[in-house]
Amino acid sequence: MLYLWAFDLSMDNTGIAIFDLHTYKPVHVTSIKTNKKHSHGKRLYHIAKEIHSLKDTYPASVVTIERGFSRFNTATQVIYMVHGLVNYLFHDIEIKYYPPKTVKEAIIRGDATKKFVRQIIESHYPDVKFENEDESDAFAVGLCWLIKNGKIKWEKKLKNKE
């Protein structure tokens, strides 16, 4: 079995959604929370350890990541440490980056809020439970890849008004 991995990367709480590439259904949704009191090195090690433990169960054939954006220099530098780590861990796998607007547009519309995107996803996948916004964001990134590559049929229906 091969899997699509989708990430919403963060030093604080990295969201991960894993989809089976035979059924195109989600098989694992989680997030990796780190201790803000620890050094960046310890936090990166924790993220790497958690990802590594999942890689044996869910061998990746494609990785999708929400593209980061620059807002504050220090925060940008920190998040790109996590991007570097994931690129290293999946160095032999195709990695596709999507801007947030592209992810939202694939699911409903480019100017949608994260909350609205999550509501749309939950209306299509009622059995999937998200513990936080990072998990739903990662799920949205994976869904974007599935939609854009014609793996699933997706209808943009407004289930809830924003």
C-alpha angles and dihedrals in degrees: 000000000000128000144205112228119202124192140195097190124212137148089227102044123356115201119215130188121181123197128193107240093211097054098019089224126132113259103173134019120179145134134224113225119196132200109256090209092063125087120263088252093056091045092050090048090053092050091048092048093051094047091046091053090056096045094074093053095040111031108200124229096169131023124198124193133185105243114245124232133211116246107134121019098227095044090048092051091050096049091049088058086064091045089053091049094052092046088052094047091049098035092135096048131082108259121199123191122204126190114235092248091055091051092050092045092053091054104037118322137332097247096049119127120244088248092055092047088052091051091052091049092048090051090055095040107034092166094059114092120196120206093196146354092270091063094048090047091052090048090052091053091052091046089052090057092048092050096044092049094049094244095129133027108240126189117194100224121165101231094169129022115243 
